[in-house]
């Protein structure tokens, strides 16, 4: 394995790309330690530690996870790169709905540049909007009557300054991601998110080790040797399972029609159309979490407005409990994940367009008539595959709750045993390894898997 890593630095082009990528990522991490002026970071960190189970705490914790701890530190990178991701998702959805954007996408590189420009403008608007909401939320946070933002600083001037700093931080991260795309290796935005999530791993391990004891029969809320080994093995098995499903594909055989020109016969080759098992990626979990966290935050905000013992206080408290866990929460969570799996796949996968493209290029699926029949066949196959992908995502999504309740560990620590963070880390890591592997094999170096092997999708 050491020889494989040495081979990466023997290729000048690959070495330069790796060094540029590492340097730009290091700059990203520096912004996490630059706090906004006027924010008491000690009080803010205490709030995140105490209220991680509440609706507002879960919502802020999800954003803080993608920001690499910048939000809990009150840093200028507090919004992270998520506003840009949100803007990109919005335009991906609008391309299939708005004819003007669909026409731009079909124009090629010039059209994509125009859409990227609109995405940047939308990112600025989302940043300003989210920054104003975030600063207003900071006004309401206090620990032992000590506010995060001192009362004498609260006002429009502080909000404007904080909003500009947070927006500038997000736009700077977006620029770094684009520089990684141009001069580094891997997807810049995805790498920034992955590094932000991986940065929390040492903290998660430290939380486990704080409650660790060498006793064979540990006390309540302590982690013994047996429980620690089970947690370690469970983490490795879950990661292996995520890799297994992420690489999983259903390969549909495709036959190319033969063409006779003079005395020569062209075409006739056989190849495969790969359909990913997890076509929707991590998006269904993000959408489902957002829809379930927001009602919890709203009901908790309403709960504090009513007197204990009243009817409305009882209603809001029951609603808060429902949205924070339990059987009803899990059922709604699984249903929303399945719904968004099919919804996102329907947007990204167009069987009719794919069938027309195959027909134009003279390709067909053996035993299936080209045209409408092929589109129906692809849609039916994709529906069955999506069911498997949705089941996988549902299991991954509820694993942190099961680990947290079964092993009595912090939910923030248990989040590394599944959910959004693990899927993003595994997916980005696989993509990065594939790109490095292609550089090595192309220059006749042995890849990470040895010889000329490459990471291939597993057949479904």
C-alpha positions as CSV (number, residue, x, y, z in Angstrom):
1,X,0.0,0.0,0.0
2,X,2.9,2.4,0.7
3,X,4.2,1.7,-2.8
4,X,0.7,2.7,-4.2
5,X,0.9,6.1,-2.4
6,X,4.4,6.6,-3.6
7,X,3.3,6.1,-7.2
8,X,0.8,8.9,-6.9
9,X,3.7,11.4,-6.3
10,X,5.9,9.9,-9.1
11,X,3.5,11.4,-11.7
12,X,4.2,15.2,-11.9
13,X,0.7,16.1,-13.1
14,X,-1.1,14.0,-10.5
15,X,1.4,15.2,-7.8
16,X,0.6,18.9,-8.6
17,X,-3.1,18.2,-8.6
18,X,-3.0,16.5,-5.2
19,X,-0.8,19.2,-3.6
20,X,-3.1,22.0,-5.0
21,X,-6.2,20.1,-3.6
22,X,-4.6,19.6,-0.2
23,X,-3.6,23.3,0.0
24,X,-7.0,24.6,-0.9
25,X,-8.7,22.3,1.5
26,X,-6.3,23.5,4.3
27,X,-7.4,27.0,3.5
28,X,-11.1,25.9,3.9
29,X,-10.4,24.6,7.4
30,X,-8.7,27.9,8.5
31,X,-12.0,29.7,8.1
32,X,-13.6,27.5,10.7
33,X,-11.4,29.0,13.4
34,X,-12.1,32.7,12.5
35,X,-15.1,33.7,14.6
36,X,-17.5,36.5,13.8
37,X,-17.0,39.7,15.9
38,X,-19.5,40.0,18.7
39,X,-20.4,36.3,19.1
40,X,-19.7,34.6,22.4
41,X,-18.4,31.2,21.0
42,X,-18.3,29.6,24.5
43,X,-22.1,30.1,25.0
44,X,-22.8,28.9,21.5
45,X,-20.8,25.7,21.9
46,X,-22.6,25.0,25.2
47,X,-25.9,25.4,23.5
48,X,-25.0,22.9,20.8
49,X,-23.9,20.4,23.4
50,X,-27.0,20.7,25.6
51,X,-29.8,20.9,23.0
52,X,-28.8,18.4,20.3
53,X,-32.0,16.4,20.9
54,X,-34.4,19.3,20.3
55,X,-35.9,20.2,16.9
56,X,-33.9,23.5,16.6
57,X,-30.8,21.7,17.9
58,X,-31.1,18.9,15.3
59,X,-31.7,21.5,12.5
60,X,-28.6,23.5,13.6
61,X,-26.6,20.3,14.1
62,X,-27.3,19.1,10.6
63,X,-26.1,22.5,9.1
64,X,-23.1,22.4,11.5
65,X,-22.2,18.9,10.3
66,X,-21.9,20.1,6.7
67,X,-20.1,23.2,7.9
68,X,-17.4,21.2,9.7
69,X,-18.3,22.7,13.1
70,X,-18.1,26.3,11.8
71,X,-21.6,27.1,13.0
72,X,-21.1,25.9,16.5
73,X,-17.9,28.0,16.6
74,X,-19.6,31.1,15.3
75,X,-17.1,31.2,12.4
76,X,-17.3,33.2,9.2
77,X,-17.8,29.9,7.3
78,X,-20.9,29.2,9.5
79,X,-23.2,28.6,6.5
80,X,-20.7,26.3,4.8
81,X,-21.3,25.4,1.2
82,X,-24.9,24.3,1.6
83,X,-26.5,27.5,0.1
84,X,-24.7,26.7,-3.1
85,X,-25.8,23.1,-3.0
86,X,-29.4,24.3,-2.4
87,X,-29.2,26.7,-5.4
88,X,-27.8,23.9,-7.6
89,X,-30.6,21.5,-6.6
90,X,-33.2,24.2,-7.3
91,X,-31.9,24.7,-10.8
92,X,-31.6,21.0,-11.4
93,X,-35.3,20.7,-10.6
94,X,-36.2,23.8,-12.7
95,X,-34.3,22.6,-15.8
96,X,-37.0,19.9,-16.3
97,X,-39.8,22.3,-15.7
98,X,-38.9,25.7,-17.2
99,X,-38.5,25.6,-21.0
100,X,-36.0,28.5,-21.0
101,X,-33.6,26.7,-18.7
102,X,-34.1,23.4,-20.6
103,X,-33.2,25.2,-23.8
104,X,-30.1,26.7,-22.2
105,X,-28.9,23.2,-21.0
106,X,-29.2,21.8,-24.6
107,X,-27.0,24.6,-25.9
108,X,-23.9,22.9,-24.5
109,X,-21.1,24.5,-22.7
110,X,-22.3,28.1,-23.2
111,X,-25.7,27.2,-21.8
112,X,-24.3,25.5,-18.8
113,X,-22.1,28.5,-18.0
114,X,-25.2,30.7,-18.1
115,X,-27.0,28.3,-15.7
116,X,-24.0,28.3,-13.4
117,X,-24.1,32.1,-13.4
118,X,-27.8,32.1,-12.4
119,X,-26.9,29.5,-9.7
120,X,-24.2,31.9,-8.2
121,X,-26.7,34.8,-8.1
122,X,-29.2,32.6,-6.4
123,X,-26.6,31.4,-3.9
124,X,-25.9,35.1,-2.9
125,X,-29.7,35.6,-2.2
126,X,-30.0,32.3,-0.2
127,X,-26.9,33.2,1.8
128,X,-28.3,36.7,2.8
129,X,-31.6,35.2,3.6
130,X,-30.2,32.3,5.7
131,X,-27.7,34.6,7.4
132,X,-30.4,37.0,8.6
133,X,-32.4,34.1,10.0
134,X,-29.3,32.7,11.6
135,X,-28.4,36.0,13.3
136,X,-32.0,36.4,14.6
137,X,-31.8,32.8,16.0
138,X,-28.5,33.7,17.8
139,X,-30.4,36.6,19.5
140,X,-32.7,34.0,21.2
141,X,-29.9,31.6,22.3
142,X,-28.6,32.0,25.9
143,X,-27.1,29.8,28.6
144,X,-27.7,30.8,32.2
145,X,-29.0,34.2,31.1
146,X,-25.8,34.9,29.1
147,X,-26.8,35.6,25.5
148,X,-24.7,34.5,22.5
149,X,-24.8,38.0,21.1
150,X,-24.6,40.8,23.8
151,X,-27.8,42.8,24.1
152,X,-26.0,46.1,23.3
153,X,-24.8,44.7,20.0
154,X,-28.1,43.3,18.8
155,X,-29.6,45.3,16.0
156,X,-29.6,45.9,12.2
157,X,-26.0,46.8,12.1
158,X,-24.8,43.5,13.6
159,X,-27.2,41.6,11.4
160,X,-25.9,43.3,8.2
161,X,-22.3,42.8,9.2
162,X,-22.8,39.1,10.1
163,X,-24.8,38.5,6.9
164,X,-22.1,40.0,4.7
165,X,-19.4,38.0,6.5
166,X,-21.3,34.7,6.3
167,X,-22.2,35.3,2.6
168,X,-18.6,36.2,1.8
169,X,-17.4,33.0,3.5
170,X,-19.8,30.8,1.5
171,X,-18.9,32.5,-1.8
172,X,-15.2,32.0,-0.9
173,X,-15.8,28.3,-0.3
174,X,-17.6,28.1,-3.7
175,X,-14.7,29.7,-5.4
176,X,-12.3,27.3,-3.8
177,X,-14.4,24.4,-4.9
178,X,-14.3,25.7,-8.5
179,X,-10.5,26.0,-8.3
180,X,-10.2,22.4,-7.2
181,X,-12.4,21.4,-10.1
182,X,-10.1,23.3,-12.5
183,X,-6.6,22.7,-11.1
184,X,-7.0,19.9,-8.5
185,X,-8.5,16.4,-8.5
186,X,-12.0,15.4,-7.6
187,X,-15.2,17.3,-7.3
188,X,-14.3,20.5,-5.3
189,X,-17.7,21.1,-3.6
190,X,-18.1,17.5,-2.7
191,X,-14.5,17.3,-1.2
192,X,-15.2,20.4,0.9
193,X,-18.3,18.8,2.4
194,X,-16.5,15.4,2.9
195,X,-13.6,17.1,4.7
196,X,-16.1,19.0,6.9
197,X,-17.8,15.8,7.9
198,X,-14.6,13.8,8.5
199,X,-13.3,16.7,10.6
200,X,-15.9,15.7,13.3
201,X,-14.7,12.1,13.5
202,X,-11.9,12.7,16.1
203,X,-14.5,14.5,18.3
204,X,-16.9,11.5,17.9
205,X,-14.1,9.1,19.0
206,X,-13.2,11.3,21.9
207,X,-16.8,11.2,23.1
208,X,-16.8,7.4,23.0
209,X,-13.5,7.2,24.8
210,X,-14.7,9.5,27.6
211,X,-17.2,6.9,28.6
212,X,-14.9,3.9,28.0
213,X,-13.8,1.6,30.8
214,X,-11.7,-1.5,30.8
215,X,-14.3,-3.2,33.1
216,X,-16.0,-6.3,31.8
217,X,-19.2,-5.3,33.5
218,X,-19.4,-1.5,33.0
219,X,-21.8,0.7,34.9
220,X,-24.8,2.3,33.2
221,X,-24.0,4.8,30.5
222,X,-20.4,3.5,30.3
223,X,-18.8,1.7,27.4
224,X,-17.0,-1.5,28.2
225,X,-14.6,-3.5,26.0
226,X,-17.3,-5.7,24.5
227,X,-19.5,-2.7,23.6
228,X,-16.5,-0.9,22.1
229,X,-15.6,-3.9,19.9
230,X,-19.2,-4.2,18.8
231,X,-19.3,-0.5,17.9
232,X,-16.1,-0.8,15.9
233,X,-17.2,-3.9,14.0
234,X,-20.6,-2.3,13.4
235,X,-19.0,0.8,11.9
236,X,-16.8,-1.3,9.6
237,X,-19.7,-3.5,8.5
238,X,-21.9,-0.5,7.8
239,X,-19.2,1.3,5.7
240,X,-18.7,-1.9,3.7
241,X,-22.4,-2.2,3.1
242,X,-22.7,1.4,2.0
243,X,-19.8,0.8,-0.5
244,X,-21.4,-2.4,-1.7
245,X,-24.7,-0.7,-2.5
246,X,-23.3,2.5,-3.8
247,X,-21.3,0.6,-6.4
248,X,-24.2,-1.7,-7.2
249,X,-25.6,-1.6,-10.7
250,X,-28.2,-3.3,-12.8
251,X,-26.5,-3.9,-16.2
252,X,-29.0,-4.1,-19.1
253,X,-27.5,-5.7,-22.2
254,X,-27.6,-3.5,-25.3
255,X,-27.0,-4.7,-28.8
256,X,-25.8,-2.4,-31.5
257,X,-27.3,-2.9,-35.0
258,X,-25.0,-4.0,-37.8
259,X,-24.4,-1.7,-40.8
260,X,-23.0,-3.0,-44.1
261,X,-21.0,-0.6,-46.2
262,X,-19.5,-2.2,-49.3
263,X,-17.8,-5.4,-48.3
264,X,-17.4,-4.3,-44.6
265,X,-19.8,-4.8,-41.8
266,X,-19.8,-2.3,-38.9
267,X,-21.4,-2.4,-35.5
268,X,-22.9,-5.5,-33.9
269,X,-21.0,-5.0,-30.7
270,X,-22.6,-5.8,-27.3
271,X,-22.4,-3.5,-24.3
272,X,-24.3,-2.7,-21.1
273,X,-26.5,0.1,-19.9
274,X,-25.6,0.5,-16.2
275,X,-28.5,1.6,-13.9
276,X,-27.4,2.4,-10.4
277,X,-29.2,0.9,-7.5
278,X,-29.0,4.1,-5.5
279,X,-29.8,6.4,-8.3
280,X,-31.0,9.2,-6.0
281,X,-27.9,9.3,-3.9
282,X,-28.2,11.1,-0.5
283,X,-30.9,13.6,-1.6
284,X,-34.0,11.7,-0.3
285,X,-32.5,11.6,3.2
286,X,-31.7,15.4,3.2
287,X,-35.2,16.2,2.0
288,X,-36.9,13.9,4.5
289,X,-34.8,15.3,7.4
290,X,-35.6,18.9,6.5
291,X,-39.4,18.2,6.3
292,X,-39.4,16.4,9.7
293,X,-37.0,18.7,11.6
294,X,-38.8,22.0,10.7
295,X,-42.2,20.9,12.3
296,X,-40.3,19.9,15.4
297,X,-38.6,23.3,15.6
298,X,-41.9,25.1,15.0
299,X,-43.9,23.1,17.6
300,X,-41.1,23.6,20.2
301,X,-41.1,27.4,19.5
302,X,-44.9,27.4,20.0
303,X,-44.6,25.3,23.2
304,X,-42.7,27.9,25.1
305,X,-45.5,30.4,24.5
306,X,-48.1,28.4,26.4
307,X,-48.4,27.9,30.2
308,X,-47.6,24.3,31.4
309,X,-50.8,22.4,32.1
310,X,-52.9,24.1,29.5
311,X,-54.5,22.2,26.5
312,X,-52.3,23.9,23.9
313,X,-49.2,23.2,25.9
314,X,-50.1,19.5,26.0
315,X,-50.8,19.5,22.2
316,X,-47.5,21.2,21.3
317,X,-45.5,19.0,23.7
318,X,-47.0,15.8,22.2
319,X,-46.3,17.1,18.6
320,X,-42.7,17.8,19.7
321,X,-42.3,14.3,21.1
322,X,-43.7,12.8,17.8
323,X,-41.2,14.7,15.6
324,X,-38.2,13.9,17.9
325,X,-38.4,10.1,17.7
326,X,-40.6,7.1,18.2
327,X,-42.6,4.8,16.0
328,X,-44.7,7.5,14.2
329,X,-41.5,9.5,13.5
330,X,-39.8,6.4,12.0
331,X,-42.8,5.5,9.8
332,X,-43.0,9.1,8.5
333,X,-39.2,9.2,7.9
334,X,-39.2,5.9,5.9
335,X,-42.2,7.0,3.9
336,X,-40.7,10.4,3.0
337,X,-37.4,8.7,2.0
338,X,-39.2,6.3,-0.3
339,X,-41.3,9.1,-1.8
340,X,-38.3,11.3,-2.5
341,X,-36.3,8.4,-3.9
342,X,-38.9,7.9,-6.6
343,X,-39.4,11.6,-7.1
344,X,-35.7,12.4,-7.5
345,X,-35.2,9.3,-9.8
346,X,-38.1,10.4,-11.9
347,X,-36.5,13.8,-12.4
348,X,-33.0,12.5,-13.1
349,X,-33.9,9.4,-15.2
350,X,-35.8,9.9,-18.4
351,X,-36.6,6.5,-20.0
352,X,-38.3,8.1,-23.0
353,X,-35.3,10.2,-23.9
354,X,-32.9,7.3,-23.3
355,X,-35.0,5.1,-25.6
356,X,-34.9,7.7,-28.3
357,X,-31.2,8.1,-28.0
358,X,-30.7,4.4,-28.3
359,X,-32.9,4.3,-31.4
360,X,-31.0,7.2,-33.0
361,X,-27.7,5.4,-32.5
362,X,-29.0,2.1,-33.8
363,X,-28.9,0.3,-30.5
364,X,-31.6,-1.9,-28.9
365,X,-32.2,-4.2,-26.0
366,X,-32.4,-7.8,-27.2
367,X,-36.0,-9.0,-27.1
368,X,-37.5,-5.5,-26.6
369,X,-38.9,-3.5,-29.5
370,X,-37.2,-0.1,-29.9
371,X,-39.2,3.0,-29.1
372,X,-42.1,3.0,-26.7
373,X,-41.6,-0.6,-25.6
374,X,-38.0,0.1,-24.6
375,X,-39.1,3.1,-22.6
376,X,-41.6,1.1,-20.7
377,X,-39.1,-1.7,-20.1
378,X,-36.5,0.8,-18.7
379,X,-39.1,2.5,-16.5
380,X,-40.3,-0.9,-15.0
381,X,-36.7,-2.0,-14.3
382,X,-35.9,1.4,-12.8
383,X,-39.0,1.2,-10.5
384,X,-37.8,-2.1,-9.1
385,X,-34.3,-0.9,-8.7
386,X,-35.5,2.2,-6.9
387,X,-37.4,0.1,-4.4
388,X,-34.2,-1.6,-3.4
389,X,-32.4,1.7,-3.3
390,X,-35.1,3.3,-1.1
391,X,-35.0,0.3,1.3
392,X,-31.3,0.7,1.6
393,X,-31.5,4.5,2.3
394,X,-34.3,3.9,4.9
395,X,-32.1,1.4,6.8
396,X,-29.1,3.7,6.6
397,X,-31.2,6.7,7.8
398,X,-32.7,5.0,10.9
399,X,-29.4,3.3,11.9
400,X,-28.1,6.3,14.0
401,X,-31.4,6.3,16.0
402,X,-31.0,2.5,16.6
403,X,-27.3,2.8,17.6
404,X,-28.0,5.8,19.8
405,X,-30.9,4.1,21.7
406,X,-29.3,0.6,21.8
407,X,-25.8,1.6,22.9
408,X,-26.8,4.8,24.9
409,X,-24.4,7.1,23.1
410,X,-24.8,10.7,21.9
411,X,-26.9,11.0,18.8
412,X,-24.3,13.3,17.3
413,X,-21.8,10.5,17.7
414,X,-24.3,7.9,16.4
415,X,-24.8,10.0,13.2
416,X,-21.5,8.6,11.9
417,X,-23.1,5.1,11.8
418,X,-25.4,6.1,9.0
419,X,-27.4,8.9,7.6
420,X,-26.4,11.7,5.3
421,X,-22.8,12.2,6.5
422,X,-21.7,8.6,5.9
423,X,-23.3,8.4,2.4
424,X,-21.6,11.6,1.4
425,X,-18.1,10.5,2.7
426,X,-18.3,7.1,1.1
427,X,-19.6,8.4,-2.2
428,X,-17.0,11.2,-2.5
429,X,-14.1,9.0,-1.4
430,X,-15.0,6.4,-4.0
431,X,-15.1,9.0,-6.7
432,X,-11.7,10.4,-5.6
433,X,-10.1,7.0,-5.6
434,X,-11.5,6.2,-9.1
435,X,-10.0,9.4,-10.5
436,X,-6.6,8.7,-8.9
437,X,-6.8,5.1,-10.1
438,X,-7.4,6.3,-13.7
439,X,-4.3,8.5,-13.5
440,X,-2.1,5.6,-12.3
441,X,-3.4,3.0,-14.7
442,X,-3.2,5.4,-17.7
443,X,0.5,5.8,-17.0
444,X,1.1,2.1,-16.5
445,X,1.4,2.2,-12.7
446,X,-0.4,-0.4,-10.6
447,X,-3.6,1.0,-9.0
448,X,-4.8,0.7,-5.5
449,X,-6.4,-2.7,-6.3
450,X,-3.2,-4.0,-8.0
451,X,-2.4,-4.6,-11.6
452,X,-4.7,-2.9,-14.1
453,X,-7.8,-3.4,-12.0
454,X,-10.2,-0.6,-11.4
455,X,-13.1,0.0,-9.1
456,X,-16.2,-1.3,-11.0
457,X,-19.8,-1.2,-10.3
458,X,-21.2,-4.3,-8.8
459,X,-23.7,-6.2,-10.9
460,X,-27.2,-6.1,-9.5
